[in-house]
């Protein structure tokens, strides 16, 4: 468990990092918990993406290591097999880590859960399974950000205790979206039919576009490899029928996957930038949800 500092804030932020394990030719399909590459990737995710919310400005940060499915192999599997593989050792570790955090670190504080990609799968299962069995824990959840994975209408109907966000400050809800260009060169591996999405600039679910000029900014690397706040990169519009966020202003070639990743994540899939494109809007949104949650607590 990576803990950034002794708890000082009234709210915690618990993070599941995305797929950070890439197996070599002779490596297992599931990482060991001490795999150096996976651990380095988890820390890079904190710098690049998770720090939008997982920062001491927002709350006390907790990031557990968990064993993962190899990235390229995982997305090459059928949907059913992905659920089975991700729901094996990775989910076992993810649930054990969260339960340990609740029992030994949380101290009864409200909390946010954040995950992207394989990490968002863990958030999703946590909501559907763990929270159903622990309603007293769920009652302390400010919000769950399950970004870069689909949450569908059917899944919500099957798990009625989970509510999807309706606006920018409701609490006890899940926030989810996948980011795409207006045109894809192939199917996105993280999208499911019946998906629901919310606009990460306006925090509305309708199809009214939000121009890049009203975004609070993106978190992107400069020529030196340092992360900087950059304006005017990403607009956002919810494609209500498809249930994704459409970004029409970002350079499609620059922000699409390259090399061996292109086969699994076709041109126009902005999966890697789901959080960086809307980094500062996500930060302010977390603050708004926390403020509303704390204001509603008895004094």
Helices and strands as residue ranges (DSSP letters): E 2-3, E 11-16, H 36-48, G 50-52, E 60-63, H 71-75, H 79-85, I 86-90, H 91-101, I 102-106, E 110-116, H 118-125, I 126-130, H 131-133, H 135-138, E 141-147, H 153-158, E 163-164, E 173-175, E 179-180, G 212-214, E 218-221, E 227-230, E 237-239, E 244-246, H 252-255, G 259-263, G 271-273, G 276-278, H 279-295
